[in-house]
Amino acid sequence: MELLKNRLVRLNQPTQPNHIQTKFMLQTNSICLIDHLQEELCTDNDNGVEDGGQSGDSKSDQVAEESDSSEDEVAPRNTVGDVPLEWYRDEKHIGYDITGKKITKKDRQDKLVSFLESADDSKNWRKIYDEYNDEEIELTKEETKLICRLAQGKAPHADFDPYAPYVDWFEWEDAKHPLSNAPEPKRRFIPSKWEAKKVVKYVRAIRKGLIKFDKPKEEPRFYLLWGDESSSVEKTGHLSYIPAPKSKLPGHEESYNPSPEYIPTQEEINSYQLMDEEDRPNFIPQRYASLRSIPAYENAVKDSFERCLDLYLCPRVRKKRININPESLKPKLPSRKDLRPYPMTCYLEYRGHKGAVVSISTEASGQWIASGSTDGTVRIWEVETGRCLKMWEVGEAVQYVAWNPLSELPILAVSAGQDVFLMNSGLGNEEVQRKIKDLMRVEKSFAPDDSGNVASDLSWLQDDEHGGIRLRHFRTVTSVEWHRKGDYFSTVMPADILVPHKIPIALFSILIHRLSDKLTQKLPFKLHGLPVVSTFHPTRSIFFASTKKNVRVYDLLKKKMIKKLETGLREISSVAVHPGGDNMIVGSKEGKLCWFDMDLSSKPYRVLKCHPKDITSVAFHRSYPLFASSSDDGTAYIFHGMVYSDLNQNPLIVPLEILRGHTSANGRGVTDCKFHPRQPWLFTAGADSLIKLYCH
């Protein structure tokens, strides 16, 4: 009984590899099962238990097959190991499964209810509670038979024969044992006569000169201290050996009969006396008739002694020189031919504006393009033909134009001065026009719902002159950006002054408007700095607000800031978000372009110094791996920017083309650039009142 108890306690371990063994993980309070087993099962015949016959073998095979097949359906096992369960006494879970997830504890039954259920259950004596896995296990008949055999002191399996005949594998007959304890014989202490004859034979061969030995090498008695050290194999073969520096070899002026140009005059010799000792030459050339007339060098011993001191006392350090080809340090970029198509040549020009074209925007279908100029006009152009479809006179210099991203709502947003106009372009069929007219009807003047202090300074008005809506702001609006759903748009007013109610305008410098309800609300975040530009995330409810130094990322649903991108630039001028939403490019007024991988870091992944002047606009293509930047230097740069779906692979950035063609006017060059929504084409607007289309 004590042996069985020890075995059952040993089996109560949380990490048993076999499925049948895991069912025997018993607690100490479950040892009373043995007494019940002795009363119920051990009264059977030994033949019935041990020699159950071959008929029981088939049943055991079926049980094994069922246990193997149902092993995948077993609940996740606990993997806490030998950790005491007292540590999980006050926790809601009991441990962790193999995937690392918590295993919650089961609800405990009342003791009275469990006692009544056990009294009615005839198989209750077979059930065992596994504390480590928090589950109740019912033993099978085969397992109870094993326990019964263990309680009787027998082998667990009936097939095991404890009294099998012994097989002696060693053959004892005619065996020879080499080991012996006999003492050493005396003949082993006497020198061998055969060895003595061999020694005499070698001595005679040496005397006759038949066997010759290598003579020891004679080392020279005198050697040069700083002579030719390249021949020294022992020194040069050592890795840490550093040879002494060579002394300067004599030149033409040290000759006993030098040329006349090497011999100084008496005036030059007198001038040597006026020099500092460090600048004074150590040797003055002289001419002798023959070698016999050359006197001995008076400082020979002194120079030799100083040379020896320098070699002995001055430390020497080996400097490794690495010869690297500068071309090998350049990254290996793919060929531009493999990255086609991308815009390369100017295909079409759109002429008609009298002033500088400040902003352009492409329609969602790619058939039309809108432009705004400082001459106070807004024009709609047909992309393929270049003809002007429609023109509006705004009366002020246009700051920004933006098409609605939905093709079924061809509405154009225009910012001029303190007004934002929502204009009906007149495109589409009758049903689309009827929907637009109903959407752009203003019954009364609407004001912001979340900022009552600026309600009197911003209003929604019906604009009968241009056939749309006018939003009167309290400061000049510089940019307008639409949401991807086409119902919301944001406006930016980067002016640091006070409104009439003595409230800093930085609190209300970014407003979000809803077209369907004619409502306006301020950005529900506190900006630290004056905003420059804002934009929406292409797929999620995330808003990007850029100040002069940083770009802040906000979650509009949770109303909190997610991340702050530190650009390190002097002043940000433009921002564009990749269609995937995880990357962003930022242009600055110092000619630098920053690429941000927002999943990687809050600092730039790459900083490109491409333009010598201010960058005015940056843009991503919706479907092609292209992005562009325009500058006041009159050029637009085209880049290949591939973003891979594999998170372990960094984006690939390759410069492709420099587009020229615009002329500078009043210090301004290319003011804006936009990609075609479907084709690899680029539209550029310049201060020379031209709009150009670059195709592949």
C-alpha positions as CSV (number, residue, x, y, z in Angstrom):
1,M,0.0,0.0,0.0
2,E,2.8,2.4,0.8
3,L,4.4,1.6,-2.5
4,L,1.2,2.4,-4.4
5,K,0.7,5.6,-2.5
6,N,4.2,6.8,-3.4
7,R,3.6,5.8,-7.1
8,L,0.2,7.7,-7.2
9,V,1.8,10.8,-5.6
10,R,4.7,10.5,-8.1
11,L,2.1,10.4,-11.0
12,N,0.5,13.6,-9.7
13,Q,2.9,15.8,-11.8
14,P,1.7,18.6,-14.2
15,T,4.1,17.6,-17.1
16,Q,3.4,14.0,-18.1
17,P,4.0,13.3,-21.8
18,N,1.6,10.3,-22.1
19,H,-2.2,10.9,-22.2
20,I,-2.9,7.9,-19.9
21,Q,-0.3,9.0,-17.4
22,T,-1.8,12.5,-17.2
23,K,-5.1,11.0,-16.0
24,F,-3.1,9.6,-13.0
25,M,-2.2,13.1,-11.7
26,L,-3.7,12.6,-8.3
27,Q,-3.7,14.7,-5.1
28,T,-2.8,13.3,-1.7
29,N,-6.4,13.5,-0.6
30,S,-7.4,11.0,-3.4
31,I,-5.4,8.1,-2.0
32,C,-8.5,6.8,-0.3
33,L,-9.4,5.4,-3.7
34,I,-7.1,2.5,-3.1
35,D,-9.2,1.2,-0.2
36,H,-12.3,1.3,-2.3
37,L,-10.6,-0.5,-5.1
38,Q,-9.5,-3.2,-2.8
39,E,-13.1,-3.8,-1.7
40,E,-14.7,-3.6,-5.2
41,L,-12.1,-5.0,-7.6
42,C,-9.6,-6.9,-5.6
43,T,-12.3,-9.5,-4.6
44,D,-12.4,-10.7,-8.2
45,N,-10.5,-13.8,-9.2
46,D,-6.9,-13.4,-10.1
47,N,-7.6,-15.2,-13.3
48,G,-10.3,-12.7,-14.2
49,V,-8.0,-9.8,-13.6
50,E,-4.7,-11.2,-14.7
51,D,-5.7,-13.7,-17.3
52,G,-8.6,-11.9,-18.7
53,G,-8.0,-13.8,-21.9
54,Q,-7.3,-12.6,-25.3
55,S,-10.9,-11.2,-25.5
56,G,-9.8,-8.3,-23.2
57,D,-6.9,-7.5,-25.5
58,S,-9.2,-6.4,-28.3
59,K,-11.1,-4.2,-25.9
60,S,-7.9,-2.6,-24.6
61,D,-6.9,-2.0,-28.2
62,Q,-10.2,-0.3,-28.9
63,V,-9.7,1.9,-25.8
64,A,-6.2,2.8,-26.9
65,E,-7.5,3.7,-30.3
66,E,-10.3,5.8,-28.8
67,S,-7.9,7.6,-26.5
68,D,-5.5,8.3,-29.4
69,S,-8.3,9.6,-31.6
70,S,-9.7,11.9,-28.9
71,E,-6.4,13.3,-27.9
72,D,-6.9,16.4,-30.1
73,E,-10.2,17.2,-28.3
74,V,-8.6,17.3,-24.8
75,A,-8.7,20.8,-23.2
76,P,-5.5,22.8,-23.1
77,R,-3.2,21.4,-20.5
78,N,-1.6,23.4,-17.7
79,T,2.1,24.2,-18.2
80,V,3.0,25.8,-14.8
81,G,5.3,22.9,-14.0
82,D,6.4,22.5,-10.4
83,V,5.1,25.9,-9.4
84,P,3.0,25.7,-6.1
85,L,-0.7,26.2,-6.7
86,E,-0.8,28.4,-3.6
87,W,0.5,31.2,-5.8
88,Y,-2.8,31.0,-7.9
89,R,-5.1,30.9,-4.8
90,D,-6.3,34.5,-5.2
91,E,-6.2,34.6,-9.0
92,K,-9.0,33.9,-11.4
93,H,-6.8,31.6,-13.4
94,I,-4.9,28.4,-12.5
95,G,-2.1,28.5,-15.0
96,Y,-1.3,28.8,-18.7
97,D,-1.7,26.5,-21.7
98,I,1.0,25.7,-24.3
99,T,0.1,28.8,-26.3
100,G,0.5,31.1,-23.2
101,K,-3.2,31.9,-22.7
102,K,-4.6,31.9,-19.2
103,I,-6.7,28.9,-18.0
104,T,-9.6,30.2,-16.0
105,K,-10.8,28.4,-12.9
106,K,-14.1,26.6,-13.0
107,D,-17.0,27.6,-10.8
108,R,-17.0,25.7,-7.5
109,Q,-20.1,23.7,-6.5
110,D,-21.6,23.8,-3.1
111,K,-20.2,21.0,-1.0
112,L,-23.8,19.8,-0.1
113,V,-24.8,19.7,-3.8
114,S,-21.6,17.8,-4.8
115,F,-22.1,15.3,-1.9
116,L,-25.7,14.6,-3.1
117,E,-24.6,14.2,-6.7
118,S,-21.8,11.8,-5.6
119,A,-24.3,9.8,-3.5
120,D,-26.5,9.2,-6.5
121,D,-23.7,8.5,-8.9
122,S,-22.6,4.9,-8.9
123,K,-19.3,5.7,-10.7
124,N,-18.3,8.4,-8.2
125,W,-15.7,6.3,-6.7
126,R,-13.8,6.2,-10.0
127,K,-13.6,10.0,-10.3
128,I,-10.5,11.9,-9.3
129,Y,-10.0,15.7,-9.1
130,D,-6.9,17.0,-10.9
131,E,-5.9,20.1,-9.0
132,Y,-3.2,21.3,-11.5
133,N,-5.6,21.2,-14.5
134,D,-8.8,22.0,-12.5
135,E,-10.8,19.1,-13.9
136,E,-12.4,15.9,-12.8
137,I,-11.1,12.7,-14.4
138,E,-13.0,9.4,-14.5
139,L,-10.8,6.3,-14.5
140,T,-11.5,3.5,-17.0
141,K,-11.7,-0.2,-16.2
142,E,-8.3,-0.8,-17.6
143,E,-6.8,1.9,-15.4
144,T,-8.6,0.5,-12.3
145,K,-7.1,-2.9,-13.1
146,L,-3.6,-1.5,-13.2
147,I,-4.2,0.2,-9.8
148,C,-5.5,-3.0,-8.3
149,R,-2.4,-4.9,-9.5
150,L,-0.2,-2.2,-8.0
151,A,-2.1,-2.5,-4.7
152,Q,-1.5,-6.3,-4.6
153,G,2.2,-5.7,-5.2
154,K,2.2,-7.2,-8.7
155,A,3.4,-5.9,-12.0
156,P,1.0,-3.4,-13.7
157,H,0.7,-5.4,-16.9
158,A,-0.6,-9.0,-16.8
159,D,1.7,-10.0,-19.6
160,F,4.8,-9.4,-17.6
161,D,6.5,-12.5,-16.2
162,P,8.6,-11.7,-13.1
163,Y,9.9,-15.3,-12.9
164,A,11.3,-15.7,-16.5
165,P,14.2,-18.1,-16.8
166,Y,17.6,-16.6,-16.6
167,V,19.8,-16.6,-19.7
168,D,23.5,-16.7,-19.1
169,W,25.1,-15.0,-22.1
170,F,28.7,-15.7,-21.1
171,E,30.5,-18.9,-22.0
172,W,32.6,-20.0,-19.0
173,E,34.0,-23.2,-20.5
174,D,37.7,-23.0,-21.8
175,A,37.9,-19.3,-20.9
176,K,41.3,-17.6,-20.6
177,H,42.0,-14.8,-18.2
178,P,45.1,-12.7,-19.0
179,L,45.2,-10.9,-15.7
180,S,47.3,-12.3,-12.9
181,N,48.5,-11.4,-9.5
182,A,51.8,-13.2,-9.8
183,P,54.9,-11.1,-8.9
184,E,57.3,-9.7,-11.5
185,P,60.1,-12.1,-12.6
186,K,63.7,-11.1,-11.9
187,R,64.7,-11.4,-15.5
188,R,62.8,-8.2,-16.2
189,F,65.3,-6.2,-14.0
190,I,68.4,-7.4,-16.0
191,P,69.4,-5.4,-19.1
192,S,68.5,-7.1,-22.3
193,K,71.4,-8.7,-24.3
194,W,69.7,-8.0,-27.6
195,E,69.4,-4.3,-26.7
196,A,73.1,-4.2,-25.8
197,K,74.0,-5.7,-29.2
198,K,71.8,-3.0,-30.9
199,V,73.6,-0.2,-29.1
200,V,77.0,-1.5,-30.0
201,K,75.9,-1.6,-33.7
202,Y,74.8,2.0,-33.6
203,V,78.1,3.1,-32.0
204,R,80.1,1.5,-34.7
205,A,78.0,3.1,-37.4
206,I,78.5,6.5,-35.8
207,R,82.3,6.0,-35.6
208,K,82.5,4.9,-39.3
209,G,80.4,7.9,-40.4
210,L,77.5,6.0,-41.6
211,I,75.1,7.9,-39.3
212,K,75.5,11.7,-39.4
213,F,73.8,14.2,-37.1
214,D,72.6,17.8,-38.0
215,K,75.1,20.4,-36.9
216,P,73.8,23.2,-34.7
217,K,73.3,26.6,-36.4
218,E,76.0,29.1,-35.5
219,E,74.5,32.5,-34.6
220,P,76.5,35.5,-35.7
221,R,78.4,37.3,-33.0
222,F,77.6,40.7,-34.4
223,Y,74.5,41.9,-36.2
224,L,73.0,45.2,-37.4
225,L,70.4,46.6,-35.0
226,W,68.4,48.3,-37.7
227,G,69.6,46.5,-40.7
228,D,67.6,44.6,-43.3
229,E,64.8,43.1,-41.2
230,S,62.8,41.7,-44.1
231,S,65.1,38.7,-44.1
232,S,64.3,37.9,-40.5
233,V,61.7,35.1,-40.7
234,E,61.2,34.8,-37.0
235,K,60.4,38.5,-36.6
236,T,58.3,39.0,-39.7
237,G,56.2,35.8,-39.0
238,H,55.0,37.2,-35.7
239,L,51.7,39.0,-35.9
240,S,52.4,41.6,-33.3
241,Y,55.9,42.5,-34.6
242,I,56.2,46.1,-35.9
243,P,59.5,46.8,-37.8
244,A,61.4,50.0,-36.9
245,P,61.1,52.9,-39.2
246,K,63.9,53.3,-41.7
247,S,66.2,56.3,-41.5
248,K,66.4,58.7,-44.4
249,L,68.8,57.7,-47.2
250,P,71.4,60.2,-48.3
251,G,70.7,62.3,-51.3
252,H,72.8,64.3,-53.8
253,E,73.7,66.9,-51.3
254,E,75.4,64.4,-49.1
255,S,77.8,63.4,-51.9
256,Y,81.5,64.2,-51.5
257,N,81.3,66.0,-54.9
258,P,77.8,67.5,-55.2
259,S,76.6,69.6,-58.0
260,P,77.2,73.4,-57.7
261,E,73.5,74.1,-57.2
262,Y,73.6,72.1,-53.9
263,I,76.5,74.1,-52.5
264,P,75.3,77.2,-50.5
265,T,77.1,80.5,-50.7
266,Q,78.7,82.3,-47.8
267,E,75.7,84.6,-47.4
268,E,73.4,81.6,-47.1
269,I,75.7,80.0,-44.5
270,N,75.6,83.2,-42.5
271,S,71.8,83.4,-42.7
272,Y,71.7,79.8,-41.2
273,Q,73.1,81.2,-38.0
274,L,70.2,83.6,-37.6
275,M,67.6,80.9,-37.9
276,D,66.1,78.9,-35.0
277,E,67.7,75.7,-34.1
278,E,64.7,73.7,-35.2
279,D,64.6,75.4,-38.7
280,R,68.4,75.4,-39.2
281,P,69.6,72.6,-41.6
282,N,71.6,69.8,-39.9
283,F,74.0,69.3,-42.8
284,I,75.8,71.8,-45.1
285,P,77.0,70.2,-48.4
286,Q,80.8,70.6,-49.1
287,R,83.0,69.5,-52.1
288,Y,86.1,67.3,-51.7
289,A,88.7,66.3,-54.2
290,S,88.6,62.6,-53.3
291,L,87.1,60.2,-50.8
292,R,90.4,60.1,-48.9
293,S,90.1,63.8,-48.0
294,I,86.7,63.4,-46.4
295,P,87.1,63.9,-42.6
296,A,85.4,61.6,-40.1
297,Y,81.9,62.5,-38.9
298,E,82.2,64.0,-35.5
299,N,78.6,63.3,-34.4
300,A,78.5,59.6,-35.5
301,V,78.5,58.1,-32.0
302,K,75.9,60.7,-30.8
303,D,73.5,60.1,-33.7
304,S,73.8,56.3,-33.3
305,F,73.1,56.5,-29.6
306,E,70.0,58.7,-30.2
307,R,68.9,56.3,-32.9
308,C,69.1,53.4,-30.4
309,L,67.2,55.4,-27.8
310,D,64.4,56.2,-30.3
311,L,64.1,52.5,-31.3
312,Y,64.1,51.4,-27.7
313,L,61.9,54.0,-26.0
314,C,59.5,55.3,-28.7
315,P,56.4,53.1,-28.9
316,R,55.2,52.1,-32.3
317,V,51.5,51.4,-33.3
318,R,50.4,49.6,-36.4
319,K,47.8,51.6,-38.4
320,K,45.6,49.6,-40.6
321,R,44.8,51.3,-43.8
322,I,41.6,50.1,-45.5
323,N,41.3,50.7,-49.2
324,I,37.7,50.9,-50.0
325,N,36.3,51.8,-53.4
326,P,33.8,54.6,-53.0
327,E,31.6,53.1,-55.7
328,S,31.1,50.0,-53.5
329,L,29.5,52.1,-50.7
330,K,26.7,53.3,-53.0
331,P,23.5,51.2,-52.7
332,K,22.7,49.0,-55.6
333,L,19.5,50.3,-57.0
334,P,17.4,48.7,-59.8
335,S,17.5,50.0,-63.3
336,R,15.1,52.8,-64.2
337,K,14.0,50.8,-67.2
338,D,12.7,48.1,-64.8
339,L,10.7,50.7,-62.8
340,R,8.6,52.0,-65.7
341,P,6.1,53.5,-66.3
342,Y,6.6,56.9,-64.7
343,P,6.2,60.5,-66.1
344,M,9.1,61.6,-68.2
345,T,8.1,64.1,-70.9
346,C,5.8,67.1,-71.2
347,Y,2.7,66.0,-73.2
348,L,0.3,68.9,-72.9
349,E,0.0,72.5,-71.6
350,Y,-3.1,74.2,-70.2
351,R,-3.0,78.0,-70.9
352,G,-5.6,80.6,-69.9
353,H,-4.7,81.9,-66.4
354,K,-3.3,85.5,-66.2
355,G,-1.6,85.0,-62.9
356,A,0.4,82.3,-61.1
357,V,-1.4,79.0,-60.7
358,V,-1.3,78.3,-57.0
359,S,-3.2,75.1,-56.7
360,I,-4.5,72.2,-58.8
361,S,-6.7,69.2,-58.1
362,T,-7.7,66.1,-60.2
363,E,-11.2,64.8,-60.3
364,A,-11.9,61.2,-59.0
365,S,-12.5,59.8,-62.5
366,G,-9.4,61.5,-64.0
367,Q,-11.3,63.2,-66.8
368,W,-11.2,66.8,-65.3
369,I,-8.7,68.9,-63.5
370,A,-9.4,72.1,-61.5
371,S,-7.0,75.0,-61.0
372,G,-6.9,78.2,-58.9
373,S,-4.8,81.3,-59.6
374,T,-3.8,84.5,-58.1
375,D,-5.8,86.3,-60.8
376,G,-9.0,85.4,-58.8
377,T,-10.3,82.7,-61.2
378,V,-11.0,79.0,-60.9
379,R,-11.0,76.9,-64.0
380,I,-12.0,73.4,-64.9
381,W,-10.0,71.7,-67.7
382,E,-10.5,68.6,-69.7
383,V,-7.4,66.5,-69.3
384,E,-7.2,64.8,-72.7
385,T,-7.9,67.9,-74.9
386,G,-6.8,70.8,-72.7
387,R,-9.9,72.9,-73.3
388,C,-11.3,75.1,-70.5
389,L,-14.8,73.8,-69.6
390,K,-15.8,76.3,-66.9
391,M,-14.5,79.4,-65.2
392,W,-15.6,81.3,-62.0
393,E,-14.6,84.8,-60.9
394,V,-13.9,84.7,-57.2
395,G,-12.7,88.2,-56.7
396,E,-9.7,87.3,-54.5
397,A,-6.5,85.4,-55.0
398,V,-7.3,81.7,-54.8
399,Q,-5.3,79.8,-52.1
400,Y,-6.4,76.2,-52.6
401,V,-8.7,74.0,-54.7
402,A,-9.8,70.4,-53.9
403,W,-12.2,68.0,-55.7
404,N,-14.6,65.9,-53.7
405,P,-13.1,62.3,-53.7
406,L,-16.4,60.7,-54.7
407,S,-17.1,60.6,-58.4
408,E,-20.8,60.8,-57.9
409,L,-20.4,64.2,-56.1
410,P,-18.5,66.5,-58.5
411,I,-18.2,69.3,-55.9
412,L,-15.2,71.7,-55.9
413,A,-14.0,73.3,-52.7
414,V,-12.1,76.6,-53.2
415,S,-10.5,78.8,-50.5
416,A,-10.0,82.5,-51.3
417,G,-9.2,84.9,-48.5
418,Q,-11.5,84.2,-45.6
419,D,-14.1,82.4,-47.6
420,V,-14.4,78.7,-48.6
421,F,-16.6,78.1,-51.6
422,L,-18.3,74.8,-52.3
423,M,-19.1,75.0,-56.1
424,N,-21.2,72.8,-58.3
425,S,-19.1,71.9,-61.3
426,G,-22.2,71.0,-63.4
427,L,-20.8,67.6,-64.3
428,G,-22.8,64.4,-64.2
429,N,-26.4,63.5,-65.3
430,E,-29.6,65.0,-64.1
431,E,-29.9,62.7,-61.2
432,V,-26.5,63.7,-59.9
433,Q,-27.3,67.4,-60.3
434,R,-30.5,67.0,-58.5
435,K,-28.7,65.3,-55.6
436,I,-26.1,68.0,-55.5
437,K,-28.6,70.8,-55.5
438,D,-30.5,69.3,-52.6
439,L,-27.2,68.8,-50.7
440,M,-26.0,72.4,-51.3
441,R,-29.2,74.1,-50.3
442,V,-28.8,76.2,-47.1
443,E,-32.1,76.9,-45.3
444,K,-30.5,79.2,-42.6
445,S,-27.2,80.4,-41.4
446,F,-25.4,77.6,-39.5
447,A,-22.8,78.1,-36.9
448,P,-20.3,75.9,-35.1
449,D,-21.9,73.6,-32.5
450,D,-18.9,73.0,-30.3
451,S,-17.3,76.5,-30.1
452,G,-19.9,79.1,-29.2
453,N,-17.2,81.8,-28.9
454,V,-16.6,81.8,-32.7
455,A,-20.2,81.3,-33.7
456,S,-20.7,84.8,-34.9
457,D,-17.5,84.7,-37.0
458,L,-18.2,81.6,-39.0
459,S,-21.4,80.9,-40.9
460,W,-22.8,78.8,-43.8
461,L,-24.3,81.1,-46.4
462,Q,-26.0,80.4,-49.7
463,D,-23.9,81.6,-52.6
464,D,-26.3,82.4,-55.5
465,E,-23.5,84.1,-57.6
466,H,-21.5,80.9,-57.9
467,G,-24.3,78.4,-57.4
468,G,-23.0,76.9,-54.2
469,I,-22.2,77.5,-50.5
470,R,-20.0,80.1,-48.9
471,L,-18.3,79.5,-45.5
472,R,-17.2,82.8,-44.0
473,H,-14.2,82.2,-41.6
474,F,-12.6,84.7,-39.2
475,R,-9.1,84.3,-40.8
476,T,-7.5,83.5,-44.2
477,V,-7.9,79.8,-45.1
478,T,-4.8,78.3,-46.7
479,S,-5.8,74.7,-47.4
480,V,-8.9,72.5,-47.7
481,E,-8.8,68.7,-47.4
482,W,-11.6,66.3,-48.0
483,H,-12.4,63.1,-46.1
484,R,-12.5,59.8,-48.2
485,K,-16.3,59.6,-47.7
486,G,-16.8,63.0,-49.3
487,D,-19.0,64.4,-46.5
488,Y,-16.3,65.9,-44.2
489,F,-13.6,68.4,-45.0
490,S,-11.1,70.4,-42.9
491,T,-9.8,73.9,-43.2
492,V,-6.6,75.4,-41.8
493,M,-6.0,79.0,-40.8
494,P,-2.4,79.4,-39.8
495,A,-2.5,82.9,-38.3
496,D,-1.4,83.7,-34.7
497,I,-3.7,86.5,-33.7
498,L,-6.5,87.0,-31.3
499,V,-10.2,86.8,-32.3
500,P,-12.5,89.5,-31.0
501,H,-13.4,87.5,-28.0
502,K,-9.7,87.4,-26.9
503,I,-9.4,83.7,-27.5
504,P,-6.1,82.5,-29.2
505,I,-6.9,81.5,-32.7
506,A,-4.6,78.6,-32.4
507,L,-7.4,76.8,-30.6
508,F,-9.7,77.2,-33.6
509,S,-7.1,77.2,-36.4
510,I,-8.2,73.8,-37.7
511,L,-12.0,73.3,-38.3
512,I,-13.8,70.2,-39.5
513,H,-17.0,70.7,-41.5
514,R,-19.8,68.3,-42.3
515,L,-21.6,69.0,-45.6
516,S,-24.8,67.0,-45.1
517,D,-25.7,68.7,-41.8
518,K,-24.0,72.1,-42.4
519,L,-22.2,71.8,-39.1
520,T,-18.7,73.0,-38.1
521,Q,-16.7,72.0,-35.0
522,K,-13.2,72.7,-33.9
523,L,-10.5,70.1,-33.7
524,P,-11.0,68.4,-30.3
525,F,-7.3,68.4,-29.5
526,K,-4.8,71.0,-28.2
527,L,-2.2,71.9,-30.8
528,H,1.2,73.0,-29.6
529,G,2.1,75.4,-32.3
530,L,0.6,77.0,-35.4
531,P,-0.8,74.5,-38.0
532,V,0.5,74.5,-41.5
533,V,-1.5,71.7,-43.3
534,S,-3.8,68.9,-42.3
535,T,-5.1,65.7,-44.0
536,F,-7.2,62.6,-43.3
537,H,-6.0,59.0,-43.2
538,P,-7.0,57.2,-46.5
539,T,-8.7,54.2,-44.8
540,R,-9.0,54.8,-41.0
541,S,-10.5,57.5,-38.8
542,I,-7.1,59.2,-38.2
543,F,-6.3,62.8,-38.6
544,F,-2.9,64.4,-39.3
545,A,-2.2,67.9,-38.2
546,S,1.2,69.4,-39.1
547,T,2.8,72.3,-37.4
548,K,6.1,74.0,-38.4
549,K,8.2,71.4,-36.7
550,N,6.2,68.2,-36.1
551,V,3.3,66.2,-37.4
552,R,0.7,65.0,-34.8
553,V,-1.4,62.0,-35.4
554,Y,-4.9,61.9,-33.8
555,D,-7.6,59.3,-33.4
556,L,-10.9,61.0,-34.1
557,L,-13.0,58.2,-32.5
558,K,-11.0,57.9,-29.2
559,K,-10.2,61.6,-29.3
560,K,-6.6,61.2,-28.3
561,M,-3.2,61.7,-29.8
562,I,-1.6,58.5,-31.1
563,K,1.9,59.6,-32.2
564,K,4.0,62.7,-32.8
565,L,6.4,62.5,-35.7
566,E,9.6,64.5,-35.1
567,T,10.9,65.8,-38.4
568,G,13.9,67.8,-37.4
569,L,13.2,70.3,-40.2
570,R,13.3,74.0,-40.1
571,E,9.7,74.5,-41.3
572,I,7.2,72.1,-42.9
573,S,5.5,73.1,-46.1
574,S,3.5,70.1,-47.3
575,V,2.4,66.6,-46.2
576,A,1.2,63.5,-48.2
577,V,0.0,60.1,-46.8
578,H,0.7,56.8,-48.7
579,P,-2.5,55.0,-49.9
580,G,-1.6,52.2,-47.5
581,G,-1.7,54.6,-44.6
582,D,1.5,53.4,-42.9
583,N,4.0,55.8,-44.6
584,M,4.2,59.5,-45.1
585,I,6.3,62.1,-46.8
586,V,6.9,65.6,-45.5
587,G,8.4,68.5,-47.5
588,S,10.1,71.5,-46.0
589,K,11.1,75.0,-46.9
590,E,14.8,74.1,-46.8
591,G,14.6,71.6,-49.7
592,K,14.5,68.4,-47.7
593,L,12.1,65.6,-48.1
594,C,11.5,63.2,-45.2
595,W,10.0,59.7,-45.5
596,F,8.3,58.4,-42.4
597,D,7.5,54.7,-41.7
598,M,5.0,55.2,-38.9
599,D,5.2,51.5,-37.8
600,L,9.0,51.7,-37.6
601,S,9.7,54.9,-35.7
602,S,8.6,58.5,-35.0
603,K,11.7,59.8,-36.7
604,P,12.4,59.9,-40.4
605,Y,13.3,56.6,-42.2
606,R,15.0,58.6,-45.0
607,V,15.9,62.3,-45.4
608,L,16.4,63.3,-49.1
609,K,18.2,66.5,-49.9
610,C,17.0,67.0,-53.5
611,H,15.9,70.6,-54.1
612,P,18.1,73.7,-53.6
613,K,15.0,75.8,-52.8
614,D,11.7,75.5,-50.9
615,I,9.6,72.4,-51.5
616,T,6.0,73.6,-52.3
617,S,4.1,70.3,-52.6
618,V,4.5,66.5,-52.3
619,A,2.1,63.9,-53.6
620,F,1.6,60.1,-53.7
621,H,0.1,58.1,-56.6
622,R,-3.0,56.1,-55.6
623,S,-2.1,52.9,-57.4
624,Y,1.5,53.1,-58.8
625,P,4.5,53.1,-56.5
626,L,5.4,56.7,-57.3
627,F,5.7,60.0,-55.4
628,A,6.7,63.4,-56.5
629,S,7.9,66.7,-55.0
630,S,7.8,70.2,-56.6
631,S,9.9,73.2,-55.7
632,D,10.5,76.9,-56.3
633,D,13.6,76.0,-58.3
634,G,11.3,75.3,-61.2
635,T,11.6,71.5,-61.2
636,A,9.6,68.5,-60.1
637,Y,11.3,65.2,-58.9
638,I,9.8,61.8,-59.5
639,F,10.7,59.0,-57.1
640,H,9.9,55.3,-57.0
641,G,8.6,54.4,-53.5
642,M,7.7,50.7,-53.1
643,V,6.1,49.7,-49.8
644,Y,6.2,46.0,-49.3
645,S,3.5,43.9,-47.5
646,D,6.3,42.1,-45.6
647,L,6.9,44.1,-42.4
648,N,10.5,42.9,-42.2
649,Q,11.4,44.6,-45.6
650,N,12.1,48.3,-45.6
651,P,10.5,50.5,-48.3
652,L,12.5,51.0,-51.5
653,I,13.1,54.6,-52.6
654,V,14.7,55.2,-56.0
655,P,15.1,58.7,-57.7
656,L,13.8,58.4,-61.3
657,E,13.4,61.7,-63.1
658,I,13.8,65.5,-62.9
659,L,11.0,67.3,-64.8
660,R,11.9,70.7,-66.0
661,G,9.9,73.2,-68.2
662,H,8.5,75.9,-65.8
663,T,10.1,79.3,-65.6
664,S,10.5,81.1,-62.3
665,A,8.5,84.3,-61.7
666,N,8.9,86.5,-58.6
667,G,11.0,83.9,-56.9
668,R,8.4,81.2,-57.4
669,G,8.7,78.1,-59.5
670,V,6.5,75.0,-59.5
671,T,3.7,75.8,-56.9
672,D,1.8,72.5,-56.9
673,C,1.9,68.9,-58.3
674,K,-0.8,66.2,-58.4
675,F,-0.9,62.7,-59.9
676,H,-3.5,61.4,-62.2
677,P,-5.8,59.0,-60.2
678,R,-5.5,56.2,-62.8
679,Q,-2.6,56.8,-65.1
680,P,1.1,57.4,-64.3
681,W,0.8,61.1,-65.2
682,L,1.8,64.1,-63.3
683,F,0.2,67.6,-63.4
684,T,2.4,70.6,-62.3
685,A,1.3,74.2,-61.8
686,G,3.8,77.0,-62.1
687,A,4.2,80.7,-61.3
688,D,4.4,81.2,-65.1
689,S,0.6,80.8,-65.3
690,L,0.9,77.4,-67.0
691,I,-0.3,73.9,-66.1
692,K,1.7,71.1,-67.6
693,L,0.9,67.4,-68.0
694,Y,3.9,65.0,-68.0
695,C,3.3,61.5,-69.4
696,H,5.3,58.3,-69.7
